[in-house]
Amino acid sequence: MAISFINYSEYNSASSSSAIINKPTWTLDWDIMFALANCNQWVEVIFTPPSGWTKLWDQVWLETTGQYYSLYYRIASSEWTDYTWTTNVDAQMRIVNITYRWWFDTADPIDVVSNTSYTTNNNINRAASMTVSAVNSPLIFFATIYSTSSKTFTKPSVPTTDWIEDLDSGSTVSDYWSEICSMTWTSSWATDDMDATMSQTWAFKHAFAVALNPEVTWNPWAFFQILPKLFNN
């Protein structure tokens, strides 16, 4: 079976040094949450995440565009209702918090992260190829663009067309637009470049991709947690 998208929440601000973002609805213990944090500022920006969040990577192009693209994760455990993120300066800011469930190793979730800069002025938002260790690994793709006008995305078709688009949204408040996709890849090794197609040519952009380690043992506690949600749908 495949990894399951649960829900997401987002925060957008034209100028802020503190962001309060809600826990995505239906998040349960043992889920994995990702936070895609973006900001625009011409001085150095330092994100301080809430307790328990781990930074996977930063991608910064301060010298040319003032853009910051960061990715964090957390394994859910006795979650509170919201999280407060802070920065050292006021900045345009967008944070997307997204939750997934099932079929990854909760004790050792992260296999590999793709974080290569690709700023060619075209309609491609690219996460560079990454080498995935195991078959049946969940893959998550995160694409972001900075633009004062609305942008949308078409999901990647590599390593296969199995990607499911879980989010395609943005805001003229923060001027950031994001796409997040997921899949479970039945093969392994190099994915090749993963390209989202944007609705307009642009250069202020970045994409991450993450491969999760597949689960090594079945988690009965997570199964019994999800039962009420299944029967309420």
Stockholm file with secondary structure:
# STOCKHOLM 1.0

chainA/1-233         MAISFINYSEYNSASSSSAIINKPTWTLDWDIMFALANCNQWVEVIFTPPSGWTKLWDQVWLETTGQYYSLYYRIASSEWTDYTWTTNVDAQMRIVNITYRWWFDTADPIDVVSNTSYTTNNNINRAASMTVSAVNSPLIFFATIYSTSSKTFTKPSVPTTDWIEDLDSGSTVSDYWSEICSMTWTSSWATDDMDATMSQTWAFKHAFAVALNPEVTWNPWAFFQILPKLFNN
#=GR chainA/1-233 SS CCCEEEEEEEEEEEEEEEEEEECCTTCCTTCEEEEEEEEECSSCCCEECCTTCEEEEEEEETTTTCEEEEEEEEECSSCCSEEEEEEEEEEEEEEEEEEEESSSCSSSCEEEEECCCCCCSEEEEEECCCEECSTTEEEEEEEEEECSSCCCEECCCSSCTTCEEEEEEEETTTTEEEEEEEEEESSCEECCCEEEEEEEEESSEEEEEEEECCCSSCCHHHHHHHHHHHHHC
#=GC SS_cons         CCCEEEEEEEEEEEEEEEEEEECCTTCCTTCEEEEEEEEECSSCCCEECCTTCEEEEEEEETTTTCEEEEEEEEECSSCCSEEEEEEEEEEEEEEEEEEEESSSCSSSCEEEEECCCCCCSEEEEEECCCEECSTTEEEEEEEEEECSSCCCEECCCSSCTTCEEEEEEEETTTTEEEEEEEEEESSCEECCCEEEEEEEEESSEEEEEEEECCCSSCCHHHHHHHHHHHHHC
//
